[in-house]
Amino acid sequence: MKRTVDRYDAITIILHWAIAVLIVGLIALGFVMTRPSIDPGLQFSLFQWHKSFGMLALLLAAIRLVHSLAWVHARPVAGITPAEHRIARAMHHLLMLLAVLIPFAGWMIASVSPLEIPTFVFNLFVMPHLPVEKSDAAEAWWTSVHAYLAYTLLAFVLLHSAAALYHHYRRRDDVLTRMLGTRKRAAKTTIGGY
């Protein structure tokens, strides 16, 4: 079922940017909601919003991962070496994997917590906890995993964004524009392609 394409389809583009916005928003919200001076009532609400958007991110990231692995394979743009293509594919797969693992780790935090605080997903339904043993030690461990993975993802997102901008402004190739859904850029014609 997997097909090779020159440009990304609308599903890929929408999922890519929706997940990117969710990731940035969730990381920012994570910083705000864990400040020690925050009002407890506001903190509870922010945690619920964080968990709700985290569940949405998990769903969209899982769909994006399956869609990427099973249906869509984009050809490398002209001028990309095989080594660069392998690095880019590894980065994409790593980003997608982290986008699944981080909200899953957040779900594990709620599931192993002895406090058993429900997750009210957008106040529409309660997300059931995973069937795991509850303990303070497990909650602390999964909290650390969730945080470290989030910081790792943030670093890779910054690197990924810098690479896309480098390709757009320095190499002047089609790496960024095909994820924006815009038409192909004209190749830069200066000596040596730079």
Residue, then its C-alpha position, 0 to 999 in steps of 0.5 A: m500500500k505504500r506509495t512514493v510521492d514527490r510532494y506530501d499529501a494534505i493529510t501529512i501536511i495537516l498532521h505535521w503542523a497540527i502536531a507541531v503546534l500541539i508539541v510547542g503548546l504542550i511544552a509551554l503549558g508544561f513549564v507554566m503549570t509546574r511553577p511552584s507559585i501557581d494557584p492550586g485551582l488554576q494548576f488543576s485546570l492547566f493539568q487537565w488541559h495539558k492532559s487533554f491536548g496530550m491525548l489529542a497529540l497522542l492520537l494524531a501522532a499515532i495516526r501520523l506514524v502509521h500513515s508515514l510508515a504504511w502509505v506515504h514515502a516522499r522522494p528526496v529533493a534534488g541535490i540531497t545526498p544519500a547520507e543526508h536523506r538517511i539522516a533526514r529519514a532517521m530524524h523524522h522517524l525519531l520525531m514521530l516516535l517521540a511524539v507518541l512516547i511523550p504523551f504515552a509517558g504522560w498517560m502513564i503518570a496519571s495511571v500509576s499515580p496513587l492519587e488516581i486523579p481522573t483525566f477529563v478529556f476536554n470535559l467530554f469524557v474521562m480517559p481510563h487509566l492504563p492497567v498498571e500498578k500504582s506507586d509513588a516511585a513509579e509516578a516519579w519515574w514516569t514523570s522524569v521520563h516524560a520530562y526528559l523525553a520532552y526536553t529531548l523532543l524540544a532539542f530535536v524540533l529546534l534542530h529540525s526547524a533549523a535544518a528546514l530553514y537552512h534548506h530553504y534560505r541557504r540551499r534554496d531547495d524544496v525541503l520546506t515548501r513541500m511541507l507547506g503545500t506550496r509550489k516548487r521553488a526555483a533552484k538557485t543558480t549561483i556558482g556551485g549552487y550556493 
